[in-house]
Amino acid sequence: MKGHGCKLGRKKAAAVEALYTTKNHAEAARVAGVDPSTLKRWLRLPEFQAEFLQIGRDVMTQTNARIQHNSGTLASVGFKLVADAATPASVKARLVLGLLDRGNQTVEQLDILVRVALLERSQEKMKNKR
């Protein structure tokens, strides 16, 4: 996962990557070439946590962009499944709830981003007046 602006050492960077590509902490430690107790200690370091979270954000941002890009196709598949009499009611219910929940989360997130941007601009104007 090079190119993420990683400021950690080589071993720590390898451990962060391994945490995202393995099943558990023990396996991540083995892949990174460190003792599990070392990885456990690193997981408590603020700079390690920050890098781990940033990479997670980057991955999810990219994933969400791909989902948005394909949202028309995904919605069509969902609508076909809901309309198909052979689709179990439990699958239909889960699908509908999932789509509605995702849509609502997107609207809420956009609302929050707009509000934060307005607050930041307002804060910046106040700083410039001083």
ZAKOLKOL-172221 format. One line per field, with one value per atom (N, C-alpha, C): residue number from 1; atom name; y negated, z negated, x negated. Coordinates in nm, 2 decimals, padded with zeros to 4 digits, always signed. Last residue first. Layout:
<recs>
nr <- NUM, ...
atom <- CA, ...
north <- Y, ...
up <- Z, ...
east <- X, ...
</recs>
This chain:
<recs>
nr <- 130, 130, 130, 129, 129, 129, 128, 128, 128, 127, 127, 127, 126, 126, 126, 125, 125, 125, 124, 124, 124, 123, 123, 123, 122, 122, 122, 121, 121, 121, 120, 120, 120, 119, 119, 119, 118, 118, 118, 117, 117, 117, 116, 116, 116, 115, 115, 115, 114, 114, 114, 113, 113, 113, 112, 112, 112, 111, 111, 111, 110, 110, 110, 109, 109, 109, 108, 108, 108, 107, 107, 107, 106, 106, 106, 105, 105, 105, 104, 104, 104, 103, 103, 103, 102, 102, 102, 101, 101, 101, 100, 100, 100, 99, 99, 99, 98, 98, 98, 97, 97, 97, 96, 96, 96, 95, 95, 95, 94, 94, 94, 93, 93, 93, 92, 92, 92, 91, 91, 91, 90, 90, 90, 89, 89, 89, 88, 88, 88, 87, 87, 87, 86, 86, 86, 85, 85, 85, 84, 84, 84, 83, 83, 83, 82, 82, 82, 81, 81, 81, 80, 80, 80, 79, 79, 79, 78, 78, 78, 77, 77, 77, 76, 76, 76, 75, 75, 75, 74, 74, 74, 73, 73, 73, 72, 72, 72, 71, 71, 71, 70, 70, 70, 69, 69, 69, 68, 68, 68, 67, 67, 67, 66, 66, 66, 65, 65, 65, 64, 64, 64, 63, 63, 63, 62, 62, 62, 61, 61, 61, 60, 60, 60, 59, 59, 59, 58, 58, 58, 57, 57, 57, 56, 56, 56, 55, 55, 55, 54, 54, 54, 53, 53, 53, 52, 52, 52, 51, 51, 51, 50, 50, 50, 49, 49, 49, 48, 48, 48, 47, 47, 47, 46, 46, 46, 45, 45, 45, 44, 44, 44, 43, 43, 43, 42, 42, 42, 41, 41, 41, 40, 40, 40, 39, 39, 39, 38, 38, 38, 37, 37, 37, 36, 36, 36, 35, 35, 35, 34, 34, 34, 33, 33, 33, 32, 32, 32, 31, 31, 31, 30, 30, 30, 29, 29, 29, 28, 28, 28, 27, 27, 27, 26, 26, 26, 25, 25, 25, 24, 24, 24, 23, 23, 23, 22, 22, 22, 21, 21, 21, 20, 20, 20, 19, 19, 19, 18, 18, 18, 17, 17, 17, 16, 16, 16, 15, 15, 15, 14, 14, 14, 13, 13, 13, 12, 12, 12, 11, 11, 11, 10, 10, 10, 9, 9, 9, 8, 8, 8, 7, 7, 7, 6, 6, 6, 5, 5, 5, 4, 4, 4, 3, 3, 3, 2, 2, 2, 1, 1, 1
atom <- N, CA, C, N, CA, C, N, CA, C, N, CA, C, N, CA, C, N, CA, C, N, CA, C, N, CA, C, N, CA, C, N, CA, C, N, CA, C, N, CA, C, N, CA, C, N, CA, C, N, CA, C, N, CA, C, N, CA, C, N, CA, C, N, CA, C, N, CA, C, N, CA, C, N, CA, C, N, CA, C, N, CA, C, N, CA, C, N, CA, C, N, CA, C, N, CA, C, N, CA, C, N, CA, C, N, CA, C, N, CA, C, N, CA, C, N, CA, C, N, CA, C, N, CA, C, N, CA, C, N, CA, C, N, CA, C, N, CA, C, N, CA, C, N, CA, C, N, CA, C, N, CA, C, N, CA, C, N, CA, C, N, CA, C, N, CA, C, N, CA, C, N, CA, C, N, CA, C, N, CA, C, N, CA, C, N, CA, C, N, CA, C, N, CA, C, N, CA, C, N, CA, C, N, CA, C, N, CA, C, N, CA, C, N, CA, C, N, CA, C, N, CA, C, N, CA, C, N, CA, C, N, CA, C, N, CA, C, N, CA, C, N, CA, C, N, CA, C, N, CA, C, N, CA, C, N, CA, C, N, CA, C, N, CA, C, N, CA, C, N, CA, C, N, CA, C, N, CA, C, N, CA, C, N, CA, C, N, CA, C, N, CA, C, N, CA, C, N, CA, C, N, CA, C, N, CA, C, N, CA, C, N, CA, C, N, CA, C, N, CA, C, N, CA, C, N, CA, C, N, CA, C, N, CA, C, N, CA, C, N, CA, C, N, CA, C, N, CA, C, N, CA, C, N, CA, C, N, CA, C, N, CA, C, N, CA, C, N, CA, C, N, CA, C, N, CA, C, N, CA, C, N, CA, C, N, CA, C, N, CA, C, N, CA, C, N, CA, C, N, CA, C, N, CA, C, N, CA, C, N, CA, C, N, CA, C, N, CA, C, N, CA, C, N, CA, C, N, CA, C, N, CA, C, N, CA, C, N, CA, C, N, CA, C, N, CA, C, N, CA, C, N, CA, C
north <- -03.90, -03.93, -04.00, -03.81, -03.94, -03.99, -03.56, -03.67, -03.81, -03.42, -03.42, -03.54, -03.44, -03.49, -03.51, -03.29, -03.44, -03.50, -03.04, -03.10, -03.25, -02.99, -02.99, -03.07, -02.97, -03.07, -03.09, -02.75, -02.88, -02.99, -02.56, -02.58, -02.72, -02.56, -02.59, -02.63, -02.47, -02.60, -02.65, -02.21, -02.31, -02.45, -02.10, -02.11, -02.22, -02.10, -02.17, -02.20, -01.92, -02.06, -02.15, -01.69, -01.75, -01.90, -01.64, -01.67, -01.74, -01.59, -01.70, -01.74, -01.36, -01.48, -01.60, -01.19, -01.22, -01.34, -01.18, -01.23, -01.27, -01.06, -01.19, -01.25, -00.81, -00.90, -01.04, -00.70, -00.73, -00.83, -00.67, -00.76, -00.80, -00.47, -00.60, -00.70, -00.26, -00.32, -00.46, -00.21, -00.25, -00.32, -00.13, -00.25, -00.30, +00.11, +00.00, -00.13, +00.26, +00.22, +00.10, +00.29, +00.22, +00.17, +00.44, +00.31, +00.23, +00.67, +00.59, +00.45, +00.77, +00.73, +00.64, +00.83, +00.74, +00.69, +01.02, +00.89, +00.79, +01.22, +01.16, +01.02, +01.29, +01.24, +01.17, +01.39, +01.26, +01.21, +01.52, +01.53, +01.39, +01.49, +01.44, +01.45, +01.56, +01.67, +01.62, +01.33, +01.41, +01.52, +01.04, +01.18, +01.26, +00.78, +00.81, +00.96, +00.80, +00.77, +00.80, +00.84, +00.94, +00.92, +00.61, +00.73, +00.84, +00.42, +00.41, +00.54, +00.51, +00.51, +00.51, +00.45, +00.59, +00.61, +00.18, +00.26, +00.40, +00.10, +00.08, +00.16, +00.17, +00.23, +00.22, +00.00, +00.14, +00.21, -00.25, -00.22, -00.07, -00.23, -00.23, -00.20, -00.24, -00.13, -00.12, -00.46, -00.45, -00.35, -00.39, -00.50, -00.49, -00.18, -00.15, -00.26, -00.33, -00.22, -00.19, -00.49, -00.55, -00.45, -00.30, -00.38, -00.44, -00.22, -00.13, -00.20, -00.46, -00.40, -00.30, -00.48, -00.59, -00.54, -00.25, -00.27, -00.38, -00.31, -00.19, -00.20, -00.54, -00.54, -00.42, -00.44, -00.55, -00.55, -00.26, -00.21, -00.31, -00.45, -00.35, -00.29, -00.58, -00.65, -00.56, -00.38, -00.44, -00.51, -00.34, -00.22, -00.28, -00.59, -00.53, -00.42, -00.61, -00.71, -00.65, -00.39, -00.40, -00.49, -00.49, -00.36, -00.36, -00.72, -00.73, -00.60, -00.61, -00.70, -00.71, -00.27, -00.40, -00.49, -00.03, -00.14, -00.27, +00.13, +00.09, -00.01, +00.19, +00.09, +00.04, +00.39, +00.27, +00.16, +00.59, +00.54, +00.41, +00.63, +00.57, +00.52, +00.74, +00.61, +00.55, +00.98, +00.88, +00.74, +01.11, +01.07, +00.96, +01.00, +01.08, +01.03, +00.97, +00.92, +01.01, +01.00, +01.04, +00.99, +00.97, +00.85, +00.88, +01.22, +01.17, +01.05, +01.23, +01.33, +01.28, +01.03, +01.02, +01.11, +01.14, +01.01, +00.99, +01.36, +01.38, +01.25, +01.23, +01.32, +01.34, +01.08, +01.01, +01.10, +01.22, +01.18, +01.12, +01.25, +01.28, +01.23, +00.99, +01.12, +01.13, +00.73, +00.84, +00.98, +00.54, +00.53, +00.65, +00.61, +00.60, +00.60, +00.57, +00.71, +00.71, +00.29, +00.36, +00.50, +00.26, +00.20, +00.27, +00.41, +00.45, +00.39, +00.25, +00.38, +00.44, +00.02, +00.01, +00.15, +00.14, +00.09, +00.07, +00.19, +00.30, +00.26, -00.08, +00.03, +00.15, -00.34, -00.26, -00.14, -00.58, -00.47, -00.41, -00.75, -00.80, -00.70, -00.72, -00.65, -00.71, -00.81, -00.91, -00.85, -00.60, -00.65, -00.76, -00.47, -00.59, -00.65, -00.12, -00.23, -00.35, +00.12, +00.00, -00.12
up <- -01.27, -01.39, -01.36, -01.03, -01.09, -01.21, -01.00, -00.91, -00.96, -01.18, -01.20, -01.12, -01.05, -01.18, -01.21, -00.82, -00.81, -00.94, -00.93, -00.85, -00.84, -01.03, -01.12, -01.05, -00.78, -00.88, -00.98, -00.67, -00.60, -00.70, -00.86, -00.83, -00.77, -00.83, -00.96, -00.94, -00.56, -00.60, -00.73, -00.59, -00.50, -00.54, -00.76, -00.81, -00.72, -00.59, -00.72, -00.77, -00.39, -00.36, -00.48, -00.54, -00.47, -00.44, -00.63, -00.73, -00.66, -00.38, -00.46, -00.57, -00.30, -00.22, -00.30, -00.51, -00.49, -00.41, -00.45, -00.58, -00.57, -00.20, -00.21, -00.34, -00.27, -00.17, -00.19, -00.44, -00.49, -00.40, -00.26, -00.37, -00.43, -00.10, -00.04, -00.15, -00.28, -00.21, -00.16, -00.35, -00.45, -00.39, -00.11, -00.17, -00.28, -00.07, +00.03, -00.03, -00.30, -00.27, -00.18, -00.26, -00.38, -00.36, -00.02, -00.03, -00.15, -00.11, +00.00, -00.01, -00.31, -00.34, -00.24, -00.16, -00.28, -00.31, +00.02, +00.07, -00.04, -00.15, -00.07, -00.02, -00.26, -00.35, -00.27, -00.04, -00.10, -00.19, +00.23, +00.10, +00.04, +00.57, +00.46, +00.33, +00.74, +00.69, +00.58, +00.84, +00.74, +00.68, +00.88, +00.91, +00.80, +00.78, +00.86, +00.89, +00.64, +00.56, +00.64, +00.86, +00.75, +00.67, +01.00, +01.06, +00.95, +00.81, +00.85, +00.92, +00.81, +00.69, +00.72, +01.07, +01.02, +00.90, +01.07, +01.16, +01.12, +00.88, +00.85, +00.94, +01.01, +00.88, +00.85, +01.23, +01.25, +01.12, +01.09, +01.18, +01.20, +00.96, +00.88, +00.97, +01.03, +01.08, +01.02, +00.90, +01.05, +01.11, +00.64, +00.70, +00.85, +00.62, +00.60, +00.66, +00.66, +00.75, +00.74, +00.43, +00.56, +00.67, +00.23, +00.24, +00.38, +00.27, +00.29, +00.31, +00.21, +00.35, +00.37, -00.05, +00.04, +00.18, -00.16, -00.16, -00.06, -00.12, -00.06, -00.05, -00.28, -00.14, -00.07, -00.54, -00.47, -00.32, -00.57, -00.57, -00.50, -00.58, -00.47, -00.46, -00.81, -00.69, -00.57, -01.01, -00.98, -00.85, -01.00, -00.98, -00.94, -01.07, -00.94, -00.90, -01.33, -01.23, -01.09, -01.46, -01.45, -01.34, -01.45, -01.38, -01.36, -01.60, -01.46, -01.38, -01.86, -01.78, -01.63, -01.94, -01.90, -01.82, -01.97, -02.07, -02.04, -01.78, -01.76, -01.86, -01.89, -01.78, -01.76, -02.06, -02.12, -02.01, -01.87, -01.97, -02.03, -01.75, -01.67, -01.77, -01.96, -01.90, -01.83, -02.00, -02.11, -02.06, -01.76, -01.78, -01.89, -01.60, -01.71, -01.73, -01.24, -01.38, -01.48, -00.97, -01.02, -01.16, -00.85, -00.86, -00.92, -00.88, -00.74, -00.75, -01.16, -01.09, -00.95, -01.20, -01.26, -01.19, -01.07, -01.03, -01.08, -01.23, -01.09, -01.03, -01.46, -01.46, -01.32, -01.38, -01.42, -01.42, -01.08, -01.22, -01.26, -00.80, -00.88, -01.02, -00.59, -00.66, -00.75, -00.50, -00.40, -00.46, -00.69, -00.59, -00.50, -00.83, -00.90, -00.81, -00.63, -00.67, -00.75, -00.64, -00.52, -00.55, -00.89, -00.86, -00.74, -00.86, -00.95, -00.93, -00.68, -00.64, -00.73, -00.84, -00.72, -00.67, -01.03, -01.07, -00.95, -00.87, -00.94, -00.98, -00.78, -00.68, -00.75, -00.98, -00.93, -00.84, -00.86, -00.95, -00.89, -00.70, -00.77, -00.87, -00.39, -00.51, -00.57, -00.17, -00.25, -00.39, -00.02, -00.11, -00.20, +00.12, +00.18, +00.10, +00.08, +00.09, +00.15, +00.00, +00.00, +00.00
east <- +00.97, +00.89, +00.77, +01.08, +01.12, +01.04, +00.98, +00.93, +00.97, +01.13, +00.99, +00.93, +01.38, +01.37, +01.22, +01.34, +01.37, +01.35, +01.30, +01.19, +01.21, +01.55, +01.44, +01.32, +01.69, +01.73, +01.61, +01.57, +01.56, +01.59, +01.64, +01.50, +01.48, +01.92, +01.86, +01.71, +01.94, +01.99, +01.93, +01.83, +01.77, +01.81, +02.02, +01.88, +01.81, +02.25, +02.25, +02.11, +02.16, +02.20, +02.19, +02.12, +02.01, +02.04, +02.39, +02.28, +02.16, +02.51, +02.55, +02.45, +02.37, +02.36, +02.40, +02.46, +02.32, +02.30, +02.74, +02.69, +02.54, +02.73, +02.79, +02.74, +02.61, +02.55, +02.60, +02.80, +02.67, +02.60, +03.02, +03.03, +02.89, +02.91, +02.95, +02.96, +02.87, +02.76, +02.79, +03.14, +03.04, +02.92, +03.25, +03.30, +03.20, +03.09, +03.09, +03.14, +03.16, +03.02, +03.01, +03.44, +03.39, +03.24, +03.43, +03.50, +03.45, +03.29, +03.24, +03.30, +03.45, +03.32, +03.26, +03.68, +03.69, +03.55, +03.58, +03.64, +03.64, +03.51, +03.41, +03.46, +03.76, +03.65, +03.54, +03.90, +03.94, +03.83, +03.69, +03.76, +03.79, +03.78, +03.69, +03.76, +03.97, +03.89, +03.80, +04.09, +04.17, +04.08, +03.91, +03.91, +03.98, +03.88, +04.00, +04.01, +03.64, +03.76, +03.89, +03.47, +03.48, +03.61, +03.50, +03.54, +03.56, +03.40, +03.54, +03.59, +03.13, +03.21, +03.36, +03.05, +03.05, +03.14, +03.08, +03.16, +03.17, +02.89, +03.04, +03.12, +02.66, +02.69, +02.84, +02.67, +02.68, +02.72, +02.65, +02.77, +02.78, +02.41, +02.53, +02.65, +02.15, +02.23, +02.37, +02.05, +02.03, +02.13, +02.10, +02.17, +02.17, +01.91, +02.05, +02.13, +01.67, +01.71, +01.85, +01.68, +01.68, +01.72, +01.66, +01.79, +01.80, +01.40, +01.50, +01.64, +01.26, +01.25, +01.36, +01.33, +01.36, +01.36, +01.22, +01.37, +01.41, +00.95, +01.01, +01.16, +00.92, +00.89, +00.95, +00.99, +01.07, +01.05, +00.77, +00.91, +01.01, +00.57, +00.57, +00.71, +00.64, +00.63, +00.64, +00.62, +00.75, +00.75, +00.34, +00.43, +00.57, +00.24, +00.21, +00.31, +00.34, +00.38, +00.35, +00.22, +00.36, +00.41, -00.04, -00.01, +00.14, -00.03, -00.07, -00.03, +00.05, +00.14, +00.10, +00.02, -00.05, +00.04, +00.15, +00.18, +00.11, +00.04, +00.18, +00.22, -00.21, -00.20, -00.06, -00.14, -00.19, -00.18, -00.07, +00.03, -00.01, -00.31, -00.20, -00.09, -00.45, -00.49, -00.38, -00.31, -00.31, -00.36, -00.37, -00.23, -00.22, -00.67, -00.61, -00.47, -00.69, -00.71, -00.63, -00.64, -00.77, -00.79, -00.40, -00.48, -00.62, -00.29, -00.32, -00.41, -00.27, -00.36, -00.39, -00.08, -00.22, -00.31, +00.14, +00.08, -00.06, +00.19, +00.14, +00.08, +00.27, +00.15, +00.10, +00.49, +00.37, +00.25, +00.65, +00.64, +00.50, +00.65, +00.77, +00.76, +00.50, +00.50, +00.63, +00.50, +00.50, +00.50, +00.49, +00.60, +00.61, +00.26, +00.39, +00.51, +00.07, +00.10, +00.24, +00.04, +00.09, +00.14, -00.07, +00.06, +00.12, -00.31, -00.21, -00.07, -00.44, -00.41, -00.30, -00.48, -00.39, -00.35, -00.65, -00.52, -00.42, -00.87, -00.80, -00.66, -00.94, -00.91, -00.83, -00.79, -00.90, -00.85, -00.54, -00.59, -00.71, -00.42, -00.54, -00.59, -00.26, -00.30, -00.43, -00.13, -00.19, -00.23, -00.06, +00.05, -00.01, -00.25, -00.19, -00.08, -00.19, -00.28, -00.20, -00.08, +00.00, -00.09
</recs>
